[in-house]
Amino acid sequence: MQHCEVVNSGRGQSDGLVRRKPGRETVPQTPNTRLKILLEETSWSQAQLASAVRAIGAEHGQPLACHQSTVSRWLSGTAPRPPEAAVLVEALSRRLGRPVSEVSP
């Protein structure tokens, strides 16, 4: 399993690159345009989506630490991990009133 981290420039901003552990290549992140479009369709803010994900997670007995910064990372290209991915799809589906099958870029 490869471990990745978003590199911070020290000024509170990411340079948009994912760096693998030392000795590994650098891979640029691709923004998640599919999630961005779906979020715009919901008319929710990033914080509202995070709140919906937490609420649905709690309904399923899975308390999730999802915040606006989490949604921001997803929009930047970081893939949501299970169980967040399934809960995210459910939150979007409920809000839009139609099935959303995935939120991959």
C-alpha positions as CSV (number, residue, x, y, z in Angstrom):
1,M,0.0,0.0,0.0
2,Q,1.4,3.4,-0.9
3,H,1.1,6.3,1.5
4,C,0.5,9.8,0.2
5,E,0.4,13.2,1.7
6,V,-0.6,16.6,0.4
7,V,2.4,18.8,0.7
8,N,1.9,22.1,2.5
9,S,4.1,25.1,1.5
10,G,4.2,26.3,5.1
11,R,1.8,29.1,4.5
12,G,-1.3,27.1,5.0
13,Q,-1.7,26.3,1.3
14,S,-1.1,23.0,-0.6
15,D,1.0,23.1,-3.7
16,G,-1.5,20.7,-5.3
17,L,1.0,17.8,-5.5
18,V,0.8,14.5,-3.8
19,R,4.2,13.3,-2.7
20,R,4.8,9.7,-2.1
21,K,7.0,8.6,0.8
22,P,10.7,9.4,0.3
23,G,12.2,7.9,-2.8
24,R,8.9,7.8,-4.7
25,E,7.7,10.0,-7.6
26,T,5.5,13.1,-7.3
27,V,2.0,12.8,-8.8
28,P,-0.1,15.9,-9.5
29,Q,-3.6,15.7,-8.0
30,T,-6.6,16.0,-10.4
31,P,-9.5,18.1,-9.1
32,N,-12.7,16.2,-8.7
33,T,-14.9,18.0,-11.2
34,R,-17.7,15.4,-10.9
35,L,-18.0,16.1,-7.2
36,K,-17.8,19.9,-7.8
37,I,-20.7,19.7,-10.3
38,L,-22.8,17.5,-7.9
39,L,-22.1,19.9,-5.0
40,E,-23.2,22.9,-7.2
41,E,-26.4,21.0,-8.1
42,T,-27.2,20.6,-4.4
43,S,-26.8,24.3,-3.7
44,W,-24.9,23.3,-0.5
45,S,-21.7,24.8,0.8
46,Q,-18.8,22.5,1.6
47,A,-19.7,22.8,5.2
48,Q,-23.3,21.8,4.6
49,L,-22.2,18.7,2.7
50,A,-19.8,17.8,5.5
51,S,-22.7,18.2,8.0
52,A,-24.9,15.9,5.9
53,V,-22.2,13.3,5.7
54,R,-21.8,13.4,9.5
55,A,-25.5,13.1,10.0
56,I,-26.0,10.2,7.7
57,G,-22.9,8.5,9.1
58,A,-24.5,8.8,12.6
59,E,-27.7,7.3,11.2
60,H,-25.7,4.3,10.2
61,G,-24.0,4.1,13.6
62,Q,-20.7,5.3,12.0
63,P,-19.7,8.7,13.5
64,L,-17.5,10.4,10.9
65,A,-15.1,13.3,11.4
66,C,-16.0,15.1,8.2
67,H,-15.6,18.8,8.0
68,Q,-15.4,21.6,5.4
69,S,-11.7,20.9,5.1
70,T,-12.4,17.2,4.3
71,V,-14.8,18.2,1.5
72,S,-12.2,20.7,0.2
73,R,-9.6,17.9,0.0
74,W,-12.1,15.7,-1.9
75,L,-12.7,18.5,-4.4
76,S,-8.9,18.9,-4.8
77,G,-8.7,15.2,-5.8
78,T,-8.2,13.2,-2.6
79,A,-10.5,10.2,-2.8
80,P,-12.9,9.7,0.1
81,R,-12.2,6.5,2.1
82,P,-14.7,4.0,3.1
83,P,-17.1,4.4,4.8
84,E,-17.1,8.1,3.9
85,A,-17.4,7.4,0.1
86,A,-20.7,5.5,0.5
87,V,-22.1,8.0,2.9
88,L,-21.1,10.9,0.6
89,V,-22.9,9.2,-2.3
90,E,-26.0,8.7,-0.1
91,A,-26.0,12.4,1.0
92,L,-25.8,13.6,-2.5
93,S,-28.5,11.2,-3.7
94,R,-30.8,12.3,-0.9
95,R,-30.3,16.0,-1.6
96,L,-30.7,15.6,-5.4
97,G,-33.6,13.2,-5.2
98,R,-32.0,10.9,-7.7
99,P,-29.4,8.1,-7.5
100,V,-25.7,9.2,-7.5
101,S,-23.5,6.1,-8.2
102,E,-20.1,7.6,-7.7
103,V,-18.2,10.8,-7.2
104,S,-14.9,9.9,-8.8
105,P,-13.2,12.5,-11.0
